[in-house]
Amino acid sequence: MGPISNTIILIVLACLLGLLYLTQVTKTNAYGFTVNSLQQQAAVLKTDNDNLQVEAARLQSLQRVASSDVAKNMVAVAPSGSVN
């Protein structure tokens, strides 16, 4: 083989390595988009979970107050009038 064919073979090999590199980078970017999307979904779900926990605590606190001994011993009072 002559120097010209060696040069052509080296150029072809460099092109093939470049294509291999580009395919790997493209796959990595595609996985990066998937990971980013999943991270956004996780953040939304965490926010929803926090909101639901606050709502559950609020609803449970109303039941606890209504069923407490102090609330059971309270007496209803009729309004006696207004202050001028």
PyMOL Python script that loads the backbone (N, CA, C, O; Angstrom):
from pymol import cmd

cmd.read_pdbstr("""\
ATOM      1  N   MET A   1       0.834  -1.179   0.000  1.00  0.00           N
ATOM      2  CA  MET A   1       0.000   0.000   0.000  1.00  0.00           C
ATOM      3  C   MET A   1       0.878   1.242   0.000  1.00  0.00           C
ATOM      4  O   MET A   1       1.933   1.303   0.632  1.00  0.00           O
ATOM      5  N   GLY A   2       0.398   2.204  -0.726  1.00  0.00           N
ATOM      6  CA  GLY A   2       1.166   3.427  -0.865  1.00  0.00           C
ATOM      7  C   GLY A   2       0.769   4.475   0.163  1.00  0.00           C
ATOM      8  O   GLY A   2      -0.175   4.277   0.928  1.00  0.00           O
ATOM      9  N   PRO A   3       1.482   5.577   0.179  1.00  0.00           N
ATOM     10  CA  PRO A   3       1.194   6.640   1.153  1.00  0.00           C
ATOM     11  C   PRO A   3      -0.177   7.286   0.934  1.00  0.00           C
ATOM     12  O   PRO A   3      -0.789   7.752   1.895  1.00  0.00           O
ATOM     13  N   ILE A   4      -0.658   7.323  -0.269  1.00  0.00           N
ATOM     14  CA  ILE A   4      -1.971   7.923  -0.540  1.00  0.00           C
ATOM     15  C   ILE A   4      -3.075   7.042   0.033  1.00  0.00           C
ATOM     16  O   ILE A   4      -4.010   7.551   0.650  1.00  0.00           O
ATOM     17  N   SER A   5      -2.982   5.739  -0.159  1.00  0.00           N
ATOM     18  CA  SER A   5      -4.018   4.850   0.371  1.00  0.00           C
ATOM     19  C   SER A   5      -3.978   4.827   1.896  1.00  0.00           C
ATOM     20  O   SER A   5      -5.026   4.729   2.536  1.00  0.00           O
ATOM     21  N   ASN A   6      -2.793   4.915   2.486  1.00  0.00           N
ATOM     22  CA  ASN A   6      -2.698   4.988   3.944  1.00  0.00           C
ATOM     23  C   ASN A   6      -3.377   6.256   4.473  1.00  0.00           C
ATOM     24  O   ASN A   6      -4.079   6.216   5.483  1.00  0.00           O
ATOM     25  N   THR A   7      -3.162   7.368   3.788  1.00  0.00           N
ATOM     26  CA  THR A   7      -3.797   8.624   4.188  1.00  0.00           C
ATOM     27  C   THR A   7      -5.312   8.528   4.081  1.00  0.00           C
ATOM     28  O   THR A   7      -6.027   8.989   4.971  1.00  0.00           O
ATOM     29  N   ILE A   8      -5.803   7.938   3.013  1.00  0.00           N
ATOM     30  CA  ILE A   8      -7.253   7.782   2.832  1.00  0.00           C
ATOM     31  C   ILE A   8      -7.830   6.888   3.925  1.00  0.00           C
ATOM     32  O   ILE A   8      -8.893   7.179   4.472  1.00  0.00           O
ATOM     33  N   ILE A   9      -7.130   5.802   4.243  1.00  0.00           N
ATOM     34  CA  ILE A   9      -7.603   4.896   5.293  1.00  0.00           C
ATOM     35  C   ILE A   9      -7.639   5.613   6.640  1.00  0.00           C
ATOM     36  O   ILE A   9      -8.589   5.438   7.403  1.00  0.00           O
ATOM     37  N   LEU A  10      -6.622   6.414   6.941  1.00  0.00           N
ATOM     38  CA  LEU A  10      -6.594   7.170   8.196  1.00  0.00           C
ATOM     39  C   LEU A  10      -7.733   8.187   8.256  1.00  0.00           C
ATOM     40  O   LEU A  10      -8.336   8.380   9.312  1.00  0.00           O
ATOM     41  N   ILE A  11      -8.028   8.830   7.143  1.00  0.00           N
ATOM     42  CA  ILE A  11      -9.137   9.793   7.107  1.00  0.00           C
ATOM     43  C   ILE A  11     -10.467   9.084   7.331  1.00  0.00           C
ATOM     44  O   ILE A  11     -11.324   9.576   8.065  1.00  0.00           O
ATOM     45  N   VAL A  12     -10.633   7.935   6.701  1.00  0.00           N
ATOM     46  CA  VAL A  12     -11.875   7.163   6.863  1.00  0.00           C
ATOM     47  C   VAL A  12     -12.013   6.703   8.311  1.00  0.00           C
ATOM     48  O   VAL A  12     -13.101   6.776   8.881  1.00  0.00           O
ATOM     49  N   LEU A  13     -10.926   6.233   8.909  1.00  0.00           N
ATOM     50  CA  LEU A  13     -10.975   5.812  10.313  1.00  0.00           C
ATOM     51  C   LEU A  13     -11.294   6.990  11.242  1.00  0.00           C
ATOM     52  O   LEU A  13     -12.049   6.834  12.201  1.00  0.00           O
ATOM     53  N   ALA A  14     -10.730   8.150  10.963  1.00  0.00           N
ATOM     54  CA  ALA A  14     -11.018   9.335  11.773  1.00  0.00           C
ATOM     55  C   ALA A  14     -12.492   9.711  11.643  1.00  0.00           C
ATOM     56  O   ALA A  14     -13.126  10.081  12.631  1.00  0.00           O
ATOM     57  N   CYS A  15     -13.032   9.621  10.450  1.00  0.00           N
ATOM     58  CA  CYS A  15     -14.464   9.905  10.246  1.00  0.00           C
ATOM     59  C   CYS A  15     -15.333   8.909  11.004  1.00  0.00           C
ATOM     60  O   CYS A  15     -16.330   9.295  11.614  1.00  0.00           O
ATOM     61  N   LEU A  16     -14.964   7.636  10.970  1.00  0.00           N
ATOM     62  CA  LEU A  16     -15.733   6.620  11.692  1.00  0.00           C
ATOM     63  C   LEU A  16     -15.676   6.855  13.196  1.00  0.00           C
ATOM     64  O   LEU A  16     -16.687   6.713  13.884  1.00  0.00           O
ATOM     65  N   LEU A  17     -14.502   7.213  13.711  1.00  0.00           N
ATOM     66  CA  LEU A  17     -14.388   7.521  15.135  1.00  0.00           C
ATOM     67  C   LEU A  17     -15.215   8.761  15.499  1.00  0.00           C
ATOM     68  O   LEU A  17     -15.837   8.810  16.560  1.00  0.00           O
ATOM     69  N   GLY A  18     -15.216   9.746  14.619  1.00  0.00           N
ATOM     70  CA  GLY A  18     -16.034  10.938  14.840  1.00  0.00           C
ATOM     71  C   GLY A  18     -17.518  10.606  14.875  1.00  0.00           C
ATOM     72  O   GLY A  18     -18.247  11.115  15.727  1.00  0.00           O
ATOM     73  N   LEU A  19     -17.968   9.765  13.966  1.00  0.00           N
ATOM     74  CA  LEU A  19     -19.372   9.340  13.962  1.00  0.00           C
ATOM     75  C   LEU A  19     -19.715   8.555  15.219  1.00  0.00           C
ATOM     76  O   LEU A  19     -20.790   8.741  15.790  1.00  0.00           O
ATOM     77  N   LEU A  20     -18.820   7.681  15.654  1.00  0.00           N
ATOM     78  CA  LEU A  20     -19.047   6.916  16.875  1.00  0.00           C
ATOM     79  C   LEU A  20     -19.158   7.859  18.073  1.00  0.00           C
ATOM     80  O   LEU A  20     -20.029   7.686  18.925  1.00  0.00           O
ATOM     81  N   TYR A  21     -18.287   8.842  18.134  1.00  0.00           N
ATOM     82  CA  TYR A  21     -18.337   9.834  19.212  1.00  0.00           C
ATOM     83  C   TYR A  21     -19.666  10.595  19.197  1.00  0.00           C
ATOM     84  O   TYR A  21     -20.294  10.778  20.239  1.00  0.00           O
ATOM     85  N   LEU A  22     -20.084  11.033  18.018  1.00  0.00           N
ATOM     86  CA  LEU A  22     -21.333  11.789  17.921  1.00  0.00           C
ATOM     87  C   LEU A  22     -22.536  10.955  18.331  1.00  0.00           C
ATOM     88  O   LEU A  22     -23.449  11.475  18.973  1.00  0.00           O
ATOM     89  N   THR A  23     -22.562   9.675  17.977  1.00  0.00           N
ATOM     90  CA  THR A  23     -23.693   8.837  18.390  1.00  0.00           C
ATOM     91  C   THR A  23     -23.724   8.665  19.902  1.00  0.00           C
ATOM     92  O   THR A  23     -24.800   8.652  20.500  1.00  0.00           O
ATOM     93  N   GLN A  24     -22.564   8.533  20.525  1.00  0.00           N
ATOM     94  CA  GLN A  24     -22.520   8.393  21.979  1.00  0.00           C
ATOM     95  C   GLN A  24     -22.966   9.676  22.674  1.00  0.00           C
ATOM     96  O   GLN A  24     -23.688   9.623  23.669  1.00  0.00           O
ATOM     97  N   VAL A  25     -22.545  10.817  22.159  1.00  0.00           N
ATOM     98  CA  VAL A  25     -22.948  12.100  22.743  1.00  0.00           C
ATOM     99  C   VAL A  25     -24.452  12.301  22.594  1.00  0.00           C
ATOM    100  O   VAL A  25     -25.113  12.787  23.513  1.00  0.00           O
ATOM    101  N   THR A  26     -24.989  11.929  21.442  1.00  0.00           N
ATOM    102  CA  THR A  26     -26.425  12.069  21.222  1.00  0.00           C
ATOM    103  C   THR A  26     -27.209  11.190  22.184  1.00  0.00           C
ATOM    104  O   THR A  26     -28.224  11.629  22.726  1.00  0.00           O
ATOM    105  N   LYS A  27     -26.765   9.967  22.408  1.00  0.00           N
ATOM    106  CA  LYS A  27     -27.441   9.078  23.356  1.00  0.00           C
ATOM    107  C   LYS A  27     -27.379   9.654  24.770  1.00  0.00           C
ATOM    108  O   LYS A  27     -28.360   9.609  25.512  1.00  0.00           O
ATOM    109  N   THR A  28     -26.218  10.195  25.134  1.00  0.00           N
ATOM    110  CA  THR A  28     -26.069  10.787  26.463  1.00  0.00           C
ATOM    111  C   THR A  28     -27.017  11.959  26.640  1.00  0.00           C
ATOM    112  O   THR A  28     -27.631  12.103  27.697  1.00  0.00           O
ATOM    113  N   ASN A  29     -27.144  12.797  25.623  1.00  0.00           N
ATOM    114  CA  ASN A  29     -28.070  13.927  25.700  1.00  0.00           C
ATOM    115  C   ASN A  29     -29.513  13.457  25.819  1.00  0.00           C
ATOM    116  O   ASN A  29     -30.295  14.048  26.563  1.00  0.00           O
ATOM    117  N   ALA A  30     -29.869  12.415  25.103  1.00  0.00           N
ATOM    118  CA  ALA A  30     -31.238  11.885  25.182  1.00  0.00           C
ATOM    119  C   ALA A  30     -31.518  11.374  26.589  1.00  0.00           C
ATOM    120  O   ALA A  30     -32.605  11.600  27.122  1.00  0.00           O
ATOM    121  N   TYR A  31     -30.553  10.685  27.200  1.00  0.00           N
ATOM    122  CA  TYR A  31     -30.742  10.222  28.572  1.00  0.00           C
ATOM    123  C   TYR A  31     -30.812  11.396  29.534  1.00  0.00           C
ATOM    124  O   TYR A  31     -31.538  11.348  30.527  1.00  0.00           O
ATOM    125  N   GLY A  32     -30.062  12.448  29.243  1.00  0.00           N
ATOM    126  CA  GLY A  32     -30.099  13.643  30.087  1.00  0.00           C
ATOM    127  C   GLY A  32     -31.473  14.289  30.080  1.00  0.00           C
ATOM    128  O   GLY A  32     -31.947  14.746  31.121  1.00  0.00           O
ATOM    129  N   PHE A  33     -32.124  14.334  28.913  1.00  0.00           N
ATOM    130  CA  PHE A  33     -33.470  14.888  28.838  1.00  0.00           C
ATOM    131  C   PHE A  33     -34.452  14.028  29.623  1.00  0.00           C
ATOM    132  O   PHE A  33     -35.349  14.551  30.285  1.00  0.00           O
ATOM    133  N   THR A  34     -34.286  12.720  29.553  1.00  0.00           N
ATOM    134  CA  THR A  34     -35.163  11.816  30.296  1.00  0.00           C
ATOM    135  C   THR A  34     -34.980  12.011  31.792  1.00  0.00           C
ATOM    136  O   THR A  34     -35.958  12.065  32.538  1.00  0.00           O
ATOM    137  N   VAL A  35     -33.744  12.115  32.231  1.00  0.00           N
ATOM    138  CA  VAL A  35     -33.461  12.311  33.653  1.00  0.00           C
ATOM    139  C   VAL A  35     -34.031  13.645  34.118  1.00  0.00           C
ATOM    140  O   VAL A  35     -34.616  13.723  35.198  1.00  0.00           O
ATOM    141  N   ASN A  36     -33.869  14.690  33.320  1.00  0.00           N
ATOM    142  CA  ASN A  36     -34.395  16.006  33.675  1.00  0.00           C
ATOM    143  C   ASN A  36     -35.912  15.960  33.803  1.00  0.00           C
ATOM    144  O   ASN A  36     -36.473  16.534  34.736  1.00  0.00           O
ATOM    145  N   SER A  37     -36.570  15.292  32.888  1.00  0.00           N
ATOM    146  CA  SER A  37     -38.027  15.163  32.943  1.00  0.00           C
ATOM    147  C   SER A  37     -38.458  14.419  34.201  1.00  0.00           C
ATOM    148  O   SER A  37     -39.422  14.815  34.857  1.00  0.00           O
ATOM    149  N   LEU A  38     -37.758  13.356  34.536  1.00  0.00           N
ATOM    150  CA  LEU A  38     -38.102  12.591  35.738  1.00  0.00           C
ATOM    151  C   LEU A  38     -37.834  13.401  37.002  1.00  0.00           C
ATOM    152  O   LEU A  38     -38.577  13.271  37.975  1.00  0.00           O
ATOM    153  N   GLN A  39     -36.803  14.226  37.013  1.00  0.00           N
ATOM    154  CA  GLN A  39     -36.528  15.074  38.168  1.00  0.00           C
ATOM    155  C   GLN A  39     -37.629  16.118  38.345  1.00  0.00           C
ATOM    156  O   GLN A  39     -38.021  16.421  39.472  1.00  0.00           O
ATOM    157  N   GLN A  40     -38.127  16.666  37.243  1.00  0.00           N
ATOM    158  CA  GLN A  40     -39.220  17.630  37.330  1.00  0.00           C
ATOM    159  C   GLN A  40     -40.483  16.961  37.865  1.00  0.00           C
ATOM    160  O   GLN A  40     -41.190  17.538  38.692  1.00  0.00           O
ATOM    161  N   GLN A  41     -40.767  15.745  37.396  1.00  0.00           N
ATOM    162  CA  GLN A  41     -41.938  15.010  37.901  1.00  0.00           C
ATOM    163  C   GLN A  41     -41.787  14.720  39.385  1.00  0.00           C
ATOM    164  O   GLN A  41     -42.758  14.817  40.135  1.00  0.00           O
ATOM    165  N   ALA A  42     -40.592  14.369  39.815  1.00  0.00           N
ATOM    166  CA  ALA A  42     -40.356  14.089  41.231  1.00  0.00           C
ATOM    167  C   ALA A  42     -40.569  15.346  42.068  1.00  0.00           C
ATOM    168  O   ALA A  42     -41.126  15.270  43.163  1.00  0.00           O
ATOM    169  N   ALA A  43     -40.137  16.488  41.572  1.00  0.00           N
ATOM    170  CA  ALA A  43     -40.330  17.747  42.310  1.00  0.00           C
ATOM    171  C   ALA A  43     -41.811  18.080  42.430  1.00  0.00           C
ATOM    172  O   ALA A  43     -42.265  18.519  43.487  1.00  0.00           O
ATOM    173  N   VAL A  44     -42.565  17.876  41.357  1.00  0.00           N
ATOM    174  CA  VAL A  44     -44.010  18.140  41.395  1.00  0.00           C
ATOM    175  C   VAL A  44     -44.690  17.189  42.372  1.00  0.00           C
ATOM    176  O   VAL A  44     -45.546  17.607  43.152  1.00  0.00           O
ATOM    177  N   LEU A  45     -44.317  15.925  42.335  1.00  0.00           N
ATOM    178  CA  LEU A  45     -44.916  14.943  43.246  1.00  0.00           C
ATOM    179  C   LEU A  45     -44.559  15.240  44.698  1.00  0.00           C
ATOM    180  O   LEU A  45     -45.384  15.048  45.592  1.00  0.00           O
ATOM    181  N   LYS A  46     -43.343  15.705  44.938  1.00  0.00           N
ATOM    182  CA  LYS A  46     -42.954  16.056  46.307  1.00  0.00           C
ATOM    183  C   LYS A  46     -43.769  17.236  46.807  1.00  0.00           C
ATOM    184  O   LYS A  46     -44.201  17.241  47.959  1.00  0.00           O
ATOM    185  N   THR A  47     -43.986  18.234  45.963  1.00  0.00           N
ATOM    186  CA  THR A  47     -44.807  19.382  46.338  1.00  0.00           C
ATOM    187  C   THR A  47     -46.237  18.947  46.636  1.00  0.00           C
ATOM    188  O   THR A  47     -46.829  19.383  47.624  1.00  0.00           O
ATOM    189  N   ASP A  48     -46.791  18.086  45.780  1.00  0.00           N
ATOM    190  CA  ASP A  48     -48.137  17.566  46.019  1.00  0.00           C
ATOM    191  C   ASP A  48     -48.200  16.792  47.325  1.00  0.00           C
ATOM    192  O   ASP A  48     -49.163  16.924  48.081  1.00  0.00           O
ATOM    193  N   ASN A  49     -47.181  15.985  47.597  1.00  0.00           N
ATOM    194  CA  ASN A  49     -47.149  15.209  48.829  1.00  0.00           C
ATOM    195  C   ASN A  49     -47.110  16.127  50.046  1.00  0.00           C
ATOM    196  O   ASN A  49     -47.812  15.888  51.029  1.00  0.00           O
ATOM    197  N   ASP A  50     -46.288  17.182  49.985  1.00  0.00           N
ATOM    198  CA  ASP A  50     -46.211  18.138  51.096  1.00  0.00           C
ATOM    199  C   ASP A  50     -47.557  18.824  51.325  1.00  0.00           C
ATOM    200  O   ASP A  50     -47.996  18.987  52.463  1.00  0.00           O
ATOM    201  N   ASN A  51     -48.204  19.221  50.231  1.00  0.00           N
ATOM    202  CA  ASN A  51     -49.519  19.865  50.357  1.00  0.00           C
ATOM    203  C   ASN A  51     -50.549  18.911  50.955  1.00  0.00           C
ATOM    204  O   ASN A  51     -51.359  19.315  51.788  1.00  0.00           O
ATOM    205  N   LEU A  52     -50.521  17.663  50.540  1.00  0.00           N
ATOM    206  CA  LEU A  52     -51.465  16.680  51.078  1.00  0.00           C
ATOM    207  C   LEU A  52     -51.199  16.393  52.549  1.00  0.00           C
ATOM    208  O   LEU A  52     -52.138  16.179  53.316  1.00  0.00           O
ATOM    209  N   GLN A  53     -49.938  16.385  52.951  1.00  0.00           N
ATOM    210  CA  GLN A  53     -49.625  16.163  54.364  1.00  0.00           C
ATOM    211  C   GLN A  53     -50.124  17.321  55.220  1.00  0.00           C
ATOM    212  O   GLN A  53     -50.632  17.110  56.322  1.00  0.00           O
ATOM    213  N   VAL A  54     -49.980  18.537  54.717  1.00  0.00           N
ATOM    214  CA  VAL A  54     -50.484  19.700  55.455  1.00  0.00           C
ATOM    215  C   VAL A  54     -52.003  19.634  55.554  1.00  0.00           C
ATOM    216  O   VAL A  54     -52.564  19.908  56.615  1.00  0.00           O
ATOM    217  N   GLU A  55     -52.666  19.279  54.475  1.00  0.00           N
ATOM    218  CA  GLU A  55     -54.131  19.170  54.478  1.00  0.00           C
ATOM    219  C   GLU A  55     -54.598  18.074  55.427  1.00  0.00           C
ATOM    220  O   GLU A  55     -55.577  18.254  56.151  1.00  0.00           O
ATOM    221  N   ALA A  56     -53.908  16.951  55.427  1.00  0.00           N
ATOM    222  CA  ALA A  56     -54.268  15.851  56.331  1.00  0.00           C
ATOM    223  C   ALA A  56     -54.086  16.268  57.784  1.00  0.00           C
ATOM    224  O   ALA A  56     -54.924  15.948  58.626  1.00  0.00           O
ATOM    225  N   ALA A  57     -53.017  16.969  58.086  1.00  0.00           N
ATOM    226  CA  ALA A  57     -52.785  17.440  59.454  1.00  0.00           C
ATOM    227  C   ALA A  57     -53.863  18.433  59.863  1.00  0.00           C
ATOM    228  O   ALA A  57     -54.328  18.413  61.002  1.00  0.00           O
ATOM    229  N   ARG A  58     -54.261  19.302  58.939  1.00  0.00           N
ATOM    230  CA  ARG A  58     -55.309  20.281  59.244  1.00  0.00           C
ATOM    231  C   ARG A  58     -56.630  19.585  59.535  1.00  0.00           C
ATOM    232  O   ARG A  58     -57.311  19.926  60.503  1.00  0.00           O
ATOM    233  N   LEU A  59     -56.992  18.630  58.721  1.00  0.00           N
ATOM    234  CA  LEU A  59     -58.253  17.920  58.924  1.00  0.00           C
ATOM    235  C   LEU A  59     -58.226  17.085  60.198  1.00  0.00           C
ATOM    236  O   LEU A  59     -59.231  17.006  60.905  1.00  0.00           O
ATOM    237  N   GLN A  60     -57.105  16.469  60.496  1.00  0.00           N
ATOM    238  CA  GLN A  60     -57.002  15.675  61.721  1.00  0.00           C
ATOM    239  C   GLN A  60     -57.046  16.564  62.954  1.00  0.00           C
ATOM    240  O   GLN A  60     -57.588  16.162  63.983  1.00  0.00           O
ATOM    241  N   SER A  61     -56.488  17.759  62.868  1.00  0.00           N
ATOM    242  CA  SER A  61     -56.486  18.637  64.037  1.00  0.00           C
ATOM    243  C   SER A  61     -57.907  19.079  64.369  1.00  0.00           C
ATOM    244  O   SER A  61     -58.243  19.219  65.545  1.00  0.00           O
ATOM    245  N   LEU A  62     -58.746  19.303  63.363  1.00  0.00           N
ATOM    246  CA  LEU A  62     -60.137  19.661  63.634  1.00  0.00           C
ATOM    247  C   LEU A  62     -60.872  18.532  64.342  1.00  0.00           C
ATOM    248  O   LEU A  62     -61.670  18.783  65.245  1.00  0.00           O
ATOM    249  N   GLN A  63     -60.613  17.302  63.946  1.00  0.00           N
ATOM    250  CA  GLN A  63     -61.245  16.159  64.604  1.00  0.00           C
ATOM    251  C   GLN A  63     -60.734  16.013  66.030  1.00  0.00           C
ATOM    252  O   GLN A  63     -61.512  15.711  66.935  1.00  0.00           O
ATOM    253  N   ARG A  64     -59.454  16.221  66.242  1.00  0.00           N
ATOM    254  CA  ARG A  64     -58.890  16.107  67.591  1.00  0.00           C
ATOM    255  C   ARG A  64     -59.463  17.159  68.519  1.00  0.00           C
ATOM    256  O   ARG A  64     -59.779  16.866  69.672  1.00  0.00           O
ATOM    257  N   VAL A  65     -59.601  18.384  68.026  1.00  0.00           N
ATOM    258  CA  VAL A  65     -60.146  19.455  68.854  1.00  0.00           C
ATOM    259  C   VAL A  65     -61.597  19.166  69.182  1.00  0.00           C
ATOM    260  O   VAL A  65     -62.019  19.351  70.324  1.00  0.00           O
ATOM    261  N   ALA A  66     -62.364  18.720  68.211  1.00  0.00           N
ATOM    262  CA  ALA A  66     -63.791  18.446  68.441  1.00  0.00           C
ATOM    263  C   ALA A  66     -63.989  17.290  69.404  1.00  0.00           C
ATOM    264  O   ALA A  66     -64.966  17.289  70.153  1.00  0.00           O
ATOM    265  N   SER A  67     -63.108  16.315  69.413  1.00  0.00           N
ATOM    266  CA  SER A  67     -63.294  15.148  70.278  1.00  0.00           C
ATOM    267  C   SER A  67     -62.505  15.244  71.581  1.00  0.00           C
ATOM    268  O   SER A  67     -62.479  14.279  72.345  1.00  0.00           O
ATOM    269  N   SER A  68     -61.863  16.374  71.855  1.00  0.00           N
ATOM    270  CA  SER A  68     -61.080  16.501  73.082  1.00  0.00           C
ATOM    271  C   SER A  68     -62.005  16.683  74.288  1.00  0.00           C
ATOM    272  O   SER A  68     -63.166  17.061  74.133  1.00  0.00           O
ATOM    273  N   ASP A  69     -61.490  16.415  75.477  1.00  0.00           N
ATOM    274  CA  ASP A  69     -62.272  16.554  76.705  1.00  0.00           C
ATOM    275  C   ASP A  69     -62.654  18.010  76.947  1.00  0.00           C
ATOM    276  O   ASP A  69     -63.750  18.287  77.434  1.00  0.00           O
ATOM    277  N   VAL A  70     -61.783  18.924  76.619  1.00  0.00           N
ATOM    278  CA  VAL A  70     -62.069  20.345  76.817  1.00  0.00           C
ATOM    279  C   VAL A  70     -63.245  20.769  75.953  1.00  0.00           C
ATOM    280  O   VAL A  70     -64.135  21.482  76.418  1.00  0.00           O
ATOM    281  N   ALA A  71     -63.254  20.334  74.693  1.00  0.00           N
ATOM    282  CA  ALA A  71     -64.351  20.703  73.803  1.00  0.00           C
ATOM    283  C   ALA A  71     -65.658  20.064  74.242  1.00  0.00           C
ATOM    284  O   ALA A  71     -66.715  20.676  74.090  1.00  0.00           O
ATOM    285  N   LYS A  72     -65.619  18.873  74.774  1.00  0.00           N
ATOM    286  CA  LYS A  72     -66.844  18.204  75.228  1.00  0.00           C
ATOM    287  C   LYS A  72     -67.431  18.889  76.454  1.00  0.00           C
ATOM    288  O   LYS A  72     -68.648  18.871  76.641  1.00  0.00           O
ATOM    289  N   ASN A  73     -66.591  19.496  77.298  1.00  0.00           N
ATOM    290  CA  ASN A  73     -67.066  20.149  78.516  1.00  0.00           C
ATOM    291  C   ASN A  73     -67.506  21.591  78.283  1.00  0.00           C
ATOM    292  O   ASN A  73     -67.982  22.233  79.220  1.00  0.00           O
ATOM    293  N   MET A  74     -67.368  22.118  77.087  1.00  0.00           N
ATOM    294  CA  MET A  74     -67.770  23.490  76.804  1.00  0.00           C
ATOM    295  C   MET A  74     -69.281  23.561  76.698  1.00  0.00           C
ATOM    296  O   MET A  74     -69.942  22.604  76.295  1.00  0.00           O
ATOM    297  N   VAL A  75     -69.822  24.737  77.076  1.00  0.00           N
ATOM    298  CA  VAL A  75     -71.263  24.959  77.044  1.00  0.00           C
ATOM    299  C   VAL A  75     -71.529  26.083  76.042  1.00  0.00           C
ATOM    300  O   VAL A  75     -70.792  27.068  75.988  1.00  0.00           O
ATOM    301  N   ALA A  76     -72.569  25.925  75.268  1.00  0.00           N
ATOM    302  CA  ALA A  76     -72.944  26.962  74.306  1.00  0.00           C
ATOM    303  C   ALA A  76     -73.541  28.147  75.047  1.00  0.00           C
ATOM    304  O   ALA A  76     -74.311  27.968  75.991  1.00  0.00           O
ATOM    305  N   VAL A  77     -73.195  29.342  74.630  1.00  0.00           N
ATOM    306  CA  VAL A  77     -73.667  30.559  75.302  1.00  0.00           C
ATOM    307  C   VAL A  77     -74.412  31.399  74.272  1.00  0.00           C
ATOM    308  O   VAL A  77     -73.947  31.589  73.148  1.00  0.00           O
ATOM    309  N   ALA A  78     -75.576  31.898  74.679  1.00  0.00           N
ATOM    310  CA  ALA A  78     -76.342  32.771  73.805  1.00  0.00           C
ATOM    311  C   ALA A  78     -75.790  34.189  73.912  1.00  0.00           C
ATOM    312  O   ALA A  78     -75.360  34.587  74.995  1.00  0.00           O
ATOM    313  N   PRO A  79     -75.787  34.948  72.854  1.00  0.00           N
ATOM    314  CA  PRO A  79     -75.294  36.316  72.925  1.00  0.00           C
ATOM    315  C   PRO A  79     -76.179  37.156  73.849  1.00  0.00           C
ATOM    316  O   PRO A  79     -77.406  37.082  73.779  1.00  0.00           O
ATOM    317  N   SER A  80     -75.555  37.944  74.705  1.00  0.00           N
ATOM    318  CA  SER A  80     -76.302  38.711  75.691  1.00  0.00           C
ATOM    319  C   SER A  80     -76.588  40.130  75.236  1.00  0.00           C
ATOM    320  O   SER A  80     -77.419  40.805  75.843  1.00  0.00           O
ATOM    321  N   GLY A  81     -75.962  40.584  74.239  1.00  0.00           N
ATOM    322  CA  GLY A  81     -76.199  41.937  73.751  1.00  0.00           C
ATOM    323  C   GLY A  81     -74.941  42.482  73.114  1.00  0.00           C
ATOM    324  O   GLY A  81     -73.967  41.752  72.929  1.00  0.00           O
ATOM    325  N   SER A  82     -74.954  43.735  72.785  1.00  0.00           N
ATOM    326  CA  SER A  82     -73.803  44.352  72.159  1.00  0.00           C
ATOM    327  C   SER A  82     -73.340  45.536  72.982  1.00  0.00           C
ATOM    328  O   SER A  82     -74.125  46.125  73.723  1.00  0.00           O
ATOM    329  N   VAL A  83     -72.098  45.880  72.860  1.00  0.00           N
ATOM    330  CA  VAL A  83     -71.503  46.994  73.574  1.00  0.00           C
ATOM    331  C   VAL A  83     -71.504  48.199  72.657  1.00  0.00           C
ATOM    332  O   VAL A  83     -71.096  48.121  71.498  1.00  0.00           O
ATOM    333  N   ASN A  84     -71.970  49.312  73.194  1.00  0.00           N
ATOM    334  CA  ASN A  84     -71.991  50.532  72.384  1.00  0.00           C
ATOM    335  C   ASN A  84     -70.748  51.331  72.571  1.00  0.00           C
ATOM    336  O   ASN A  84     -70.598  52.391  71.963  1.00  0.00           O
TER     337      ASN A  84
END
""", "prot")
cmd.dss("prot")
cmd.show_as("cartoon", "prot")
cmd.util.cbc("prot")
cmd.orient("prot")
